[in-house]
Amino acid sequence: MTERGFPTTWRDPEYLGAIAGTVSTAALFYYSAVVSSAPSSETIGFVLLWVFAPAIAVYWIAQQAL
């Protein structure tokens, strides 16, 4: 456990990054439930890009803005 603990405000960059990652993951789970084909390695890489890119972008923007 870190010394800082749980974020105390919704404007915390770590909290915003976690929310963006969670929403991105949920959207991908929804997409995978709709599409009936098996994922290839390219698809998995593309999926990971779309999960981590928004989380990293929101975290970076929140750090710059706050």
Secondary structure, DSSP 8 states (H G I E B T S, - for coil): --SS-S-SSTT-HHHHHHHHHHHHHHHHHHHHHH--S---HHHHHHHHHHHHHHHHHHHHHHHHH-
